[in-house]
Amino acid sequence: MTPSMRNEISTIFEQVLGRPVSITDDTDIVEDLGMDSLGVMNFVMAIEDFYDLSIPLDRVAQIQTVADLIRAVEDLKIGNAA
Amino acid sequence: MTILAKHAGYRQAYDALLAHGVDPLNVQFDSVLSPTEGVLNGQTTILLGTNNYLGLTFDPDCIEKAVQATREQGTGTTGSRVANGTYNGHTELEKAVADFYGRKHAMVFSTGYQANLGVLSTLVGRGDHLMLDADSHASIYDGSRLGMAEVIRFRHNNPDDLYKRLRRLEGVPGDRMIVVEGIYSMLGDTAPLKEFAAVKRETGAYLLVDEAHSLGVLGETGRGLAEAEGVEGDVDFIVGTFSKSLGSVGGFCVSDAADFDIMRIVCRPYMFTASLPPGVVASTIEALKKLRAEPALRASLMRNAKRLYDGLSAMGFQTGPEANPIVAVTMPDQETAVVFWKLLLESGLYLNLALPPATPTNACLLRTSVSAAHTTQQIDRALDIFADVGRRLGFLPSDRRRAAGAL
């Protein structure tokens, strides 16, 4: 992931969780960050707002790590631009 | 370890509940006496959590019609309408529902849950876009998974968020279907339907409203939120249930869509399940007649709802945003919620303990649903029990007597 995108996502995590977080590609969003389903939903919506896209529910279900999230956002951004 | 070990997380959470000596998900009634009373552990208990909005479950005419139909046509249809045929009652019920809504078509399902499974998996398909309110009922989420449409969730009751998401789909092929509910089952809040209708018109989407909790409750003639908000012309499909205000079981969908009847040969949750038994069909038709003929039921319901809502709010309990027949009290945490619920039950008041993940914003709720059949005395008794338990747990913010005086 690009450093800027990592920073952006990290900032959004911190806004949703209300505490500092340290993330890598392998960070598991539920296990490592201790998010419950509501937290994940709020986080996904914050990501959607920031990048101006909607992540369909089947795609959300496939996201486990930060790398999965980056991939989903990048795919959808490319899809939107096409 | 068994194949079910994968649910260990739920087992752990459930065991923690059971450790309080209660099983809120499996309350065992000795008997049910009326729409508003049952017997629990030998104690007569006020039922304040059974969605029996119009109190028609013991209506003598509905019972008589059910008995008569059962005698004449048997206890069940033993299969689907596709395989075993349609009974006169099925057709009569569909005509009655269509007539009530002033729509060309109605289709009846065996439960409200199946109505959502059927409609949502059939109206949209691969390449279409299903826009769901984030707080949608489980049947809506499950229906969305049964079909092949892309599912996008928008913020609860937020037409701007919906609009933003539809705007992102500009130029993308496929139909768009917006799904909202009349009254949301946990907090009793209603959808801002005028605003959603405006978004629908501007974006060319279809609009489906689930009126499960608002049929017989809202609107001049009881048709629900779309009627109350004056936007029925913008609603393409209405889904609902017979199991709440009509006191039986079953679901339906009404619409003016010209080719609606194709659903009967493509909608799997309609085709591959047993149809409603004659007794259920007959009592439902009679209950719908009562709903239409007796607007006083709706007036009693709303009077009771307001009395409970105002009473609880005045005591300082945190209630939902509006006085509807669903009145939910938010508890500070799960521990308090469970203990509070247990004490209410022991005092002779039954209602629903609603915990995450079944609740919006992870709230722990004491969820009540009021009936037209509740007497003023029953509502006041419920308020007294709430006040008493609140005092015993030491967190009732204001004195009951002073609060009552302020009403």
Interface residues (C-beta under 8 A of the other chain):
Chain A: D36 S37 L38 M41 M45 D52 L53 S54 P56 L57 D58 N80
Chain B: A134 S144 E150 V151 I152 R153 R155 R165 R168 L169 P356 P357 T361 N362
